[in-house]
């Protein structure tokens, strides 16, 4: 779909029109769906790449969120009995896990 085609202009006009009609809480879903539709119509290979990128980023974000929650729970449970060096080591281990996952997401 070329940016200068009539088809694209209609697609963009419908996208913007619906965007302002739907409630603000659902706008991100609309934009995501329209983005997928645009890439699917433009190139199925690009759509597959976009889909894989979305899934890997989402799952990586869930993993990083889990690392944050488990680190916070561990620190809350053991904060009183840990030395400063142990706290630093626990934080460094948590940061290391998050950095490895971020690197993996970027490579994929």
Phi and psi in radians as a Rosetta constraint file:
Dihedral C 1 N 2 CA 2 C 2 CIRCULARHARMONIC -1.363 0.35
Dihedral N 2 CA 2 C 2 N 3 CIRCULARHARMONIC 2.534 0.35
Dihedral C 2 N 3 CA 3 C 3 CIRCULARHARMONIC -1.159 0.35
Dihedral N 3 CA 3 C 3 N 4 CIRCULARHARMONIC -0.367 0.35
Dihedral C 3 N 4 CA 4 C 4 CIRCULARHARMONIC -1.682 0.35
Dihedral N 4 CA 4 C 4 N 5 CIRCULARHARMONIC 0.061 0.35
Dihedral C 4 N 5 CA 5 C 5 CIRCULARHARMONIC -1.449 0.35
Dihedral N 5 CA 5 C 5 N 6 CIRCULARHARMONIC 2.743 0.35
Dihedral C 5 N 6 CA 6 C 6 CIRCULARHARMONIC -1.136 0.35
Dihedral N 6 CA 6 C 6 N 7 CIRCULARHARMONIC -0.629 0.35
Dihedral C 6 N 7 CA 7 C 7 CIRCULARHARMONIC -1.033 0.35
Dihedral N 7 CA 7 C 7 N 8 CIRCULARHARMONIC -0.756 0.35
Dihedral C 7 N 8 CA 8 C 8 CIRCULARHARMONIC -1.155 0.35
Dihedral N 8 CA 8 C 8 N 9 CIRCULARHARMONIC -0.711 0.35
Dihedral C 8 N 9 CA 9 C 9 CIRCULARHARMONIC -1.099 0.35
Dihedral N 9 CA 9 C 9 N 10 CIRCULARHARMONIC -0.701 0.35
Dihedral C 9 N 10 CA 10 C 10 CIRCULARHARMONIC -1.145 0.35
Dihedral N 10 CA 10 C 10 N 11 CIRCULARHARMONIC -0.775 0.35
Dihedral C 10 N 11 CA 11 C 11 CIRCULARHARMONIC -1.007 0.35
Dihedral N 11 CA 11 C 11 N 12 CIRCULARHARMONIC -0.811 0.35
Dihedral C 11 N 12 CA 12 C 12 CIRCULARHARMONIC -1.166 0.35
Dihedral N 12 CA 12 C 12 N 13 CIRCULARHARMONIC -0.707 0.35
Dihedral C 12 N 13 CA 13 C 13 CIRCULARHARMONIC -1.129 0.35
Dihedral N 13 CA 13 C 13 N 14 CIRCULARHARMONIC -0.757 0.35
Dihedral C 13 N 14 CA 14 C 14 CIRCULARHARMONIC -1.123 0.35
Dihedral N 14 CA 14 C 14 N 15 CIRCULARHARMONIC -0.731 0.35
Dihedral C 14 N 15 CA 15 C 15 CIRCULARHARMONIC -1.036 0.35
Dihedral N 15 CA 15 C 15 N 16 CIRCULARHARMONIC -0.865 0.35
Dihedral C 15 N 16 CA 16 C 16 CIRCULARHARMONIC -1.160 0.35
Dihedral N 16 CA 16 C 16 N 17 CIRCULARHARMONIC -0.717 0.35
Dihedral C 16 N 17 CA 17 C 17 CIRCULARHARMONIC -1.070 0.35
Dihedral N 17 CA 17 C 17 N 18 CIRCULARHARMONIC -0.836 0.35
Dihedral C 17 N 18 CA 18 C 18 CIRCULARHARMONIC -1.162 0.35
Dihedral N 18 CA 18 C 18 N 19 CIRCULARHARMONIC -0.642 0.35
Dihedral C 18 N 19 CA 19 C 19 CIRCULARHARMONIC -0.964 0.35
Dihedral N 19 CA 19 C 19 N 20 CIRCULARHARMONIC -0.764 0.35
Dihedral C 19 N 20 CA 20 C 20 CIRCULARHARMONIC -1.433 0.35
Dihedral N 20 CA 20 C 20 N 21 CIRCULARHARMONIC -0.228 0.35
Dihedral C 20 N 21 CA 21 C 21 CIRCULARHARMONIC -1.484 0.35
Dihedral N 21 CA 21 C 21 N 22 CIRCULARHARMONIC -0.694 0.35
Dihedral C 21 N 22 CA 22 C 22 CIRCULARHARMONIC -1.337 0.35
Dihedral N 22 CA 22 C 22 N 23 CIRCULARHARMONIC 2.747 0.35
Dihedral C 22 N 23 CA 23 C 23 CIRCULARHARMONIC -1.075 0.35
Dihedral N 23 CA 23 C 23 N 24 CIRCULARHARMONIC 2.601 0.35
Dihedral C 23 N 24 CA 24 C 24 CIRCULARHARMONIC -1.072 0.35
Dihedral N 24 CA 24 C 24 N 25 CIRCULARHARMONIC -0.481 0.35
Dihedral C 24 N 25 CA 25 C 25 CIRCULARHARMONIC -1.216 0.35
Dihedral N 25 CA 25 C 25 N 26 CIRCULARHARMONIC -0.336 0.35
Dihedral C 25 N 26 CA 26 C 26 CIRCULARHARMONIC -1.861 0.35
Dihedral N 26 CA 26 C 26 N 27 CIRCULARHARMONIC 0.013 0.35
Dihedral C 26 N 27 CA 27 C 27 CIRCULARHARMONIC -1.110 0.35
Dihedral N 27 CA 27 C 27 N 28 CIRCULARHARMONIC -0.650 0.35
Dihedral C 27 N 28 CA 28 C 28 CIRCULARHARMONIC -1.131 0.35
Dihedral N 28 CA 28 C 28 N 29 CIRCULARHARMONIC -0.606 0.35
Dihedral C 28 N 29 CA 29 C 29 CIRCULARHARMONIC -1.163 0.35
Dihedral N 29 CA 29 C 29 N 30 CIRCULARHARMONIC -0.737 0.35
Dihedral C 29 N 30 CA 30 C 30 CIRCULARHARMONIC -1.070 0.35
Dihedral N 30 CA 30 C 30 N 31 CIRCULARHARMONIC -0.813 0.35
Dihedral C 30 N 31 CA 31 C 31 CIRCULARHARMONIC -1.117 0.35
Dihedral N 31 CA 31 C 31 N 32 CIRCULARHARMONIC -0.667 0.35
Dihedral C 31 N 32 CA 32 C 32 CIRCULARHARMONIC -1.117 0.35
Dihedral N 32 CA 32 C 32 N 33 CIRCULARHARMONIC -0.805 0.35
Dihedral C 32 N 33 CA 33 C 33 CIRCULARHARMONIC -1.101 0.35
Dihedral N 33 CA 33 C 33 N 34 CIRCULARHARMONIC -0.735 0.35
Dihedral C 33 N 34 CA 34 C 34 CIRCULARHARMONIC -1.186 0.35
Dihedral N 34 CA 34 C 34 N 35 CIRCULARHARMONIC -0.645 0.35
Dihedral C 34 N 35 CA 35 C 35 CIRCULARHARMONIC -1.093 0.35
Dihedral N 35 CA 35 C 35 N 36 CIRCULARHARMONIC -0.797 0.35
Dihedral C 35 N 36 CA 36 C 36 CIRCULARHARMONIC -1.068 0.35
Dihedral N 36 CA 36 C 36 N 37 CIRCULARHARMONIC -0.753 0.35
Dihedral C 36 N 37 CA 37 C 37 CIRCULARHARMONIC -1.085 0.35
Dihedral N 37 CA 37 C 37 N 38 CIRCULARHARMONIC -0.740 0.35
Dihedral C 37 N 38 CA 38 C 38 CIRCULARHARMONIC -1.057 0.35
Dihedral N 38 CA 38 C 38 N 39 CIRCULARHARMONIC -0.845 0.35
Dihedral C 38 N 39 CA 39 C 39 CIRCULARHARMONIC -1.198 0.35
Dihedral N 39 CA 39 C 39 N 40 CIRCULARHARMONIC -0.579 0.35
Dihedral C 39 N 40 CA 40 C 40 CIRCULARHARMONIC -1.157 0.35
Dihedral N 40 CA 40 C 40 N 41 CIRCULARHARMONIC -0.723 0.35
Dihedral C 40 N 41 CA 41 C 41 CIRCULARHARMONIC -1.235 0.35
Dihedral N 41 CA 41 C 41 N 42 CIRCULARHARMONIC -0.577 0.35
Dihedral C 41 N 42 CA 42 C 42 CIRCULARHARMONIC -1.311 0.35
Dihedral N 42 CA 42 C 42 N 43 CIRCULARHARMONIC -0.861 0.35
Dihedral C 42 N 43 CA 43 C 43 CIRCULARHARMONIC -2.839 0.35
Dihedral N 43 CA 43 C 43 N 44 CIRCULARHARMONIC 2.039 0.35
Dihedral C 43 N 44 CA 44 C 44 CIRCULARHARMONIC -1.043 0.35
Dihedral N 44 CA 44 C 44 N 45 CIRCULARHARMONIC -0.578 0.35
Dihedral C 44 N 45 CA 45 C 45 CIRCULARHARMONIC -1.141 0.35
Dihedral N 45 CA 45 C 45 N 46 CIRCULARHARMONIC -0.710 0.35
Dihedral C 45 N 46 CA 46 C 46 CIRCULARHARMONIC -1.147 0.35
Dihedral N 46 CA 46 C 46 N 47 CIRCULARHARMONIC -0.651 0.35
Dihedral C 46 N 47 CA 47 C 47 CIRCULARHARMONIC -1.085 0.35
Dihedral N 47 CA 47 C 47 N 48 CIRCULARHARMONIC -0.757 0.35
Dihedral C 47 N 48 CA 48 C 48 CIRCULARHARMONIC -1.095 0.35
Dihedral N 48 CA 48 C 48 N 49 CIRCULARHARMONIC -0.751 0.35
Dihedral C 48 N 49 CA 49 C 49 CIRCULARHARMONIC -1.055 0.35
Dihedral N 49 CA 49 C 49 N 50 CIRCULARHARMONIC -0.782 0.35
Dihedral C 49 N 50 CA 50 C 50 CIRCULARHARMONIC -1.090 0.35
Dihedral N 50 CA 50 C 50 N 51 CIRCULARHARMONIC -0.739 0.35
Dihedral C 50 N 51 CA 51 C 51 CIRCULARHARMONIC -1.121 0.35
Dihedral N 51 CA 51 C 51 N 52 CIRCULARHARMONIC -0.788 0.35
Dihedral C 51 N 52 CA 52 C 52 CIRCULARHARMONIC -1.129 0.35
Dihedral N 52 CA 52 C 52 N 53 CIRCULARHARMONIC -0.683 0.35
Dihedral C 52 N 53 CA 53 C 53 CIRCULARHARMONIC -1.127 0.35
Dihedral N 53 CA 53 C 53 N 54 CIRCULARHARMONIC -0.734 0.35
Dihedral C 53 N 54 CA 54 C 54 CIRCULARHARMONIC -1.090 0.35
Dihedral N 54 CA 54 C 54 N 55 CIRCULARHARMONIC -0.816 0.35
Dihedral C 54 N 55 CA 55 C 55 CIRCULARHARMONIC -1.138 0.35
Dihedral N 55 CA 55 C 55 N 56 CIRCULARHARMONIC -0.793 0.35
Dihedral C 55 N 56 CA 56 C 56 CIRCULARHARMONIC -1.149 0.35
Dihedral N 56 CA 56 C 56 N 57 CIRCULARHARMONIC -0.677 0.35
Dihedral C 56 N 57 CA 57 C 57 CIRCULARHARMONIC -1.170 0.35
Dihedral N 57 CA 57 C 57 N 58 CIRCULARHARMONIC -0.734 0.35
Dihedral C 57 N 58 CA 58 C 58 CIRCULARHARMONIC -1.105 0.35
Dihedral N 58 CA 58 C 58 N 59 CIRCULARHARMONIC -0.832 0.35
Dihedral C 58 N 59 CA 59 C 59 CIRCULARHARMONIC -1.151 0.35
Dihedral N 59 CA 59 C 59 N 60 CIRCULARHARMONIC -0.670 0.35
Dihedral C 59 N 60 CA 60 C 60 CIRCULARHARMONIC -1.109 0.35
Dihedral N 60 CA 60 C 60 N 61 CIRCULARHARMONIC -0.687 0.35
Dihedral C 60 N 61 CA 61 C 61 CIRCULARHARMONIC -1.112 0.35
Dihedral N 61 CA 61 C 61 N 62 CIRCULARHARMONIC -0.695 0.35
Dihedral C 61 N 62 CA 62 C 62 CIRCULARHARMONIC -1.085 0.35
Dihedral N 62 CA 62 C 62 N 63 CIRCULARHARMONIC -0.730 0.35
Dihedral C 62 N 63 CA 63 C 63 CIRCULARHARMONIC -1.098 0.35
Dihedral N 63 CA 63 C 63 N 64 CIRCULARHARMONIC -0.815 0.35
Dihedral C 63 N 64 CA 64 C 64 CIRCULARHARMONIC -1.107 0.35
Dihedral N 64 CA 64 C 64 N 65 CIRCULARHARMONIC -0.686 0.35
Dihedral C 64 N 65 CA 65 C 65 CIRCULARHARMONIC -1.078 0.35
Dihedral N 65 CA 65 C 65 N 66 CIRCULARHARMONIC -0.686 0.35
Dihedral C 65 N 66 CA 66 C 66 CIRCULARHARMONIC -1.141 0.35
Dihedral N 66 CA 66 C 66 N 67 CIRCULARHARMONIC -0.684 0.35
Dihedral C 66 N 67 CA 67 C 67 CIRCULARHARMONIC -1.099 0.35
Dihedral N 67 CA 67 C 67 N 68 CIRCULARHARMONIC -0.750 0.35
Dihedral C 67 N 68 CA 68 C 68 CIRCULARHARMONIC -1.062 0.35
Dihedral N 68 CA 68 C 68 N 69 CIRCULARHARMONIC -0.796 0.35
Dihedral C 68 N 69 CA 69 C 69 CIRCULARHARMONIC -1.140 0.35
Dihedral N 69 CA 69 C 69 N 70 CIRCULARHARMONIC -0.754 0.35
Dihedral C 69 N 70 CA 70 C 70 CIRCULARHARMONIC -1.192 0.35
Dihedral N 70 CA 70 C 70 N 71 CIRCULARHARMONIC -0.636 0.35
Dihedral C 70 N 71 CA 71 C 71 CIRCULARHARMONIC -1.136 0.35
Dihedral N 71 CA 71 C 71 N 72 CIRCULARHARMONIC -0.760 0.35
Dihedral C 71 N 72 CA 72 C 72 CIRCULARHARMONIC -1.117 0.35
Dihedral N 72 CA 72 C 72 N 73 CIRCULARHARMONIC -0.750 0.35
Dihedral C 72 N 73 CA 73 C 73 CIRCULARHARMONIC -1.119 0.35
Dihedral N 73 CA 73 C 73 N 74 CIRCULARHARMONIC -0.722 0.35
Dihedral C 73 N 74 CA 74 C 74 CIRCULARHARMONIC -1.120 0.35
Dihedral N 74 CA 74 C 74 N 75 CIRCULARHARMONIC -0.768 0.35
Dihedral C 74 N 75 CA 75 C 75 CIRCULARHARMONIC -1.172 0.35
Dihedral N 75 CA 75 C 75 N 76 CIRCULARHARMONIC -0.684 0.35
Dihedral C 75 N 76 CA 76 C 76 CIRCULARHARMONIC -1.112 0.35
Dihedral N 76 CA 76 C 76 N 77 CIRCULARHARMONIC -0.639 0.35
Dihedral C 76 N 77 CA 77 C 77 CIRCULARHARMONIC -1.357 0.35
Dihedral N 77 CA 77 C 77 N 78 CIRCULARHARMONIC -0.532 0.35
Dihedral C 77 N 78 CA 78 C 78 CIRCULARHARMONIC -2.091 0.35
Dihedral N 78 CA 78 C 78 N 79 CIRCULARHARMONIC 0.185 0.35
Dihedral C 78 N 79 CA 79 C 79 CIRCULARHARMONIC -1.034 0.35
Dihedral N 79 CA 79 C 79 N 80 CIRCULARHARMONIC -0.718 0.35
Dihedral C 79 N 80 CA 80 C 80 CIRCULARHARMONIC -1.192 0.35
Dihedral N 80 CA 80 C 80 N 81 CIRCULARHARMONIC -0.601 0.35
Dihedral C 80 N 81 CA 81 C 81 CIRCULARHARMONIC -1.659 0.35
Dihedral N 81 CA 81 C 81 N 82 CIRCULARHARMONIC -0.033 0.35
Dihedral C 81 N 82 CA 82 C 82 CIRCULARHARMONIC -1.665 0.35
Dihedral N 82 CA 82 C 82 N 83 CIRCULARHARMONIC 2.512 0.35
Dihedral C 82 N 83 CA 83 C 83 CIRCULARHARMONIC -1.411 0.35
Dihedral N 83 CA 83 C 83 N 84 CIRCULARHARMONIC 2.980 0.35
Dihedral C 83 N 84 CA 84 C 84 CIRCULARHARMONIC -1.087 0.35
Dihedral N 84 CA 84 C 84 N 85 CIRCULARHARMONIC -0.686 0.35
Dihedral C 84 N 85 CA 85 C 85 CIRCULARHARMONIC -1.164 0.35
Dihedral N 85 CA 85 C 85 N 86 CIRCULARHARMONIC -0.661 0.35
Dihedral C 85 N 86 CA 86 C 86 CIRCULARHARMONIC -1.168 0.35
Dihedral N 86 CA 86 C 86 N 87 CIRCULARHARMONIC -0.662 0.35
Dihedral C 86 N 87 CA 87 C 87 CIRCULARHARMONIC -1.119 0.35
Dihedral N 87 CA 87 C 87 N 88 CIRCULARHARMONIC -0.747 0.35
Dihedral C 87 N 88 CA 88 C 88 CIRCULARHARMONIC -1.109 0.35
Dihedral N 88 CA 88 C 88 N 89 CIRCULARHARMONIC -0.701 0.35
Dihedral C 88 N 89 CA 89 C 89 CIRCULARHARMONIC -1.147 0.35
Dihedral N 89 CA 89 C 89 N 90 CIRCULARHARMONIC -0.716 0.35
Dihedral C 89 N 90 CA 90 C 90 CIRCULARHARMONIC -1.136 0.35
Dihedral N 90 CA 90 C 90 N 91 CIRCULARHARMONIC -0.718 0.35
Dihedral C 90 N 91 CA 91 C 91 CIRCULARHARMONIC -1.159 0.35
Dihedral N 91 CA 91 C 91 N 92 CIRCULARHARMONIC -0.714 0.35
Dihedral C 91 N 92 CA 92 C 92 CIRCULARHARMONIC -1.111 0.35
Dihedral N 92 CA 92 C 92 N 93 CIRCULARHARMONIC -0.693 0.35
Dihedral C 92 N 93 CA 93 C 93 CIRCULARHARMONIC -1.118 0.35
Dihedral N 93 CA 93 C 93 N 94 CIRCULARHARMONIC -0.730 0.35
Dihedral C 93 N 94 CA 94 C 94 CIRCULARHARMONIC -1.120 0.35
Dihedral N 94 CA 94 C 94 N 95 CIRCULARHARMONIC -0.793 0.35
Dihedral C 94 N 95 CA 95 C 95 CIRCULARHARMONIC -1.085 0.35
Dihedral N 95 CA 95 C 95 N 96 CIRCULARHARMONIC -0.672 0.35
Dihedral C 95 N 96 CA 96 C 96 CIRCULARHARMONIC -1.101 0.35
Dihedral N 96 CA 96 C 96 N 97 CIRCULARHARMONIC -0.753 0.35
Dihedral C 96 N 97 CA 97 C 97 CIRCULARHARMONIC -1.059 0.35
Dihedral N 97 CA 97 C 97 N 98 CIRCULARHARMONIC -0.761 0.35
Dihedral C 97 N 98 CA 98 C 98 CIRCULARHARMONIC -1.173 0.35
Dihedral N 98 CA 98 C 98 N 99 CIRCULARHARMONIC -0.675 0.35
Dihedral C 98 N 99 CA 99 C 99 CIRCULARHARMONIC -1.179 0.35
Dihedral N 99 CA 99 C 99 N 100 CIRCULARHARMONIC -0.687 0.35
Dihedral C 99 N 100 CA 100 C 100 CIRCULARHARMONIC -1.101 0.35
Dihedral N 100 CA 100 C 100 N 101 CIRCULARHARMONIC -0.746 0.35
Dihedral C 100 N 101 CA 101 C 101 CIRCULARHARMONIC -1.152 0.35
Dihedral N 101 CA 101 C 101 N 102 CIRCULARHARMONIC -0.711 0.35
Dihedral C 101 N 102 CA 102 C 102 CIRCULARHARMONIC -1.071 0.35
Dihedral N 102 CA 102 C 102 N 103 CIRCULARHARMONIC -0.750 0.35
Dihedral C 102 N 103 CA 103 C 103 CIRCULARHARMONIC -1.099 0.35
Dihedral N 103 CA 103 C 103 N 104 CIRCULARHARMONIC -0.727 0.35
Dihedral C 103 N 104 CA 104 C 104 CIRCULARHARMONIC -1.095 0.35
Dihedral N 104 CA 104 C 104 N 105 CIRCULARHARMONIC -0.741 0.35
Dihedral C 104 N 105 CA 105 C 105 CIRCULARHARMONIC -1.092 0.35
Dihedral N 105 CA 105 C 105 N 106 CIRCULARHARMONIC -0.741 0.35
Dihedral C 105 N 106 CA 106 C 106 CIRCULARHARMONIC -1.156 0.35
Dihedral N 106 CA 106 C 106 N 107 CIRCULARHARMONIC -0.615 0.35
Dihedral C 106 N 107 CA 107 C 107 CIRCULARHARMONIC -1.219 0.35
Dihedral N 107 CA 107 C 107 N 108 CIRCULARHARMONIC -0.683 0.35
